[in-house]
Amino acid sequence: MKILYHHRTASRDGQAVHIDEMIDALRHLGHEVVVVAPNSTAAPSFGDSIGWVDWIRTRLPKTLYELLELGYSLLAYRQLAQAIRASKPDVIYERYNLFLLAGIWAQRRFHVPLLLEVNAPLAEERMNHGGLAQPALAQWAQRWVWRNADGVLPVTRVLAGYVERAGVVPERITVIHNGINLAQFADTPNPATIKATLQLDDRFILGFTGFIRDWHGLDRVVTWIAANHQTHPTLHLLIVGDGPARPALERQAQALGISDRVSFTGVVARTEIPALVNAFDIALQPAVVDYASPLKLFEYLALGCAIVAPRQPNLEEILRDGENALLFDAAQPAALEIALDRLITDAALRTRLAQGAQQTISAGGFTWLENARRVTALAASLQGSAR
């Protein structure tokens, strides 16, 4: 099959992981993939962003920036039209982005079916967090794109609910969760070796990976370690990543006298993450938005981590309390801390959760390769219906 993969993502972060892995998986299955996307040569390293985009976003009025986003669809459409004429794809696979209309224009003009991967309800997300100057326009654009795609692929059933409420019929919605590349998690050094390399060989490590934001709740973990480090003197928080919450967490640890119990790797290469996560005695997913499919969660599962996470529907699509994770009620003020105390003192529970975690990936088929198979099966069905 010939697949035209279209996206508007220029940053090298978790979004790029999803994009790169899906393209690689599709090609691994023998399909030809033609990519139409922004030129990302200015951000070659994982964790980088495109500086000029950030500069424009922070300096232009929101209304003007949103109109520029909408205007980008004209440029993207020209690129798509050129690629379609040259390669004659069987299907367009697009990663949804707000104000990006070009894929639907190309689908209509060239009669090529379009599958739309949806990772977030971006109109609502930006209204709630980043702010939108034109919320009505954003919501219209989101609904229009979702409704006109031949198939919509949200990453959780919760997110599928957003899509259906926007007017997409259930028959055109297929949930495809995020996944992992199993090859990247093979032959990982054992935890003792990794801890020794990090000079943390005497520590019981609570670990977190990703971009650190205030709402992740890691300040609660720092407070808990400070309150319990006399009882459990080997406790250590290892954060694999960076983000805007890091300075506050460093100040907090210093004020509580436990700076030596909290460490940050900063941004690391993707290839380093499996080894670092394998050093975790407990893997933390302290908070997550209600529709997301966190990439870190699948990495934790693949490496057989004992996971602590909030009990909420999108996570319960993957996690089962007491089987492959210990879930806590985020509405209860001390629930996270109680879960940590229970898990740190119960080695048998940690072992059981770790075993259940490893089995989850294979049982659920949560790999990029399986996702690529699902996508191409859907694409083939669209071709069949078109004939």
Secondary structure, DSSP 8 states (H G I E B T S, - for coil): -EEEEE----S-SHHHHHHHHHHHHHHHTT-EEEEE----TT--STT---HHHHHHHHHS-HHHHHHHHHHHHHHHHHHHHHHHHHH--SEEEEE--TT--HHHHHHHHHT--EEEEESS-HHHHIIIII--S-HHHHHHHHHHHHHHSSEEEESSHHHHHHHHHTT--GGGB------B-GGGGSS---HHHHHHHTT-TT-EEEEEES---GGG-HHHHHHHHHHHTTTSTTEEEEEES--TTHHHHHHHHHHTT-GGGEEE--S--GGGHHHHHTT-SEEE-----TT---HHHHHHHHTT--EEEE--HHHHTT--BTTTBEEE-TTSTTHHHHHHHHHHT-HHHHHHHHHHHHHHHHHHT-BHHHHHHHHHHHHHHHHHHH-
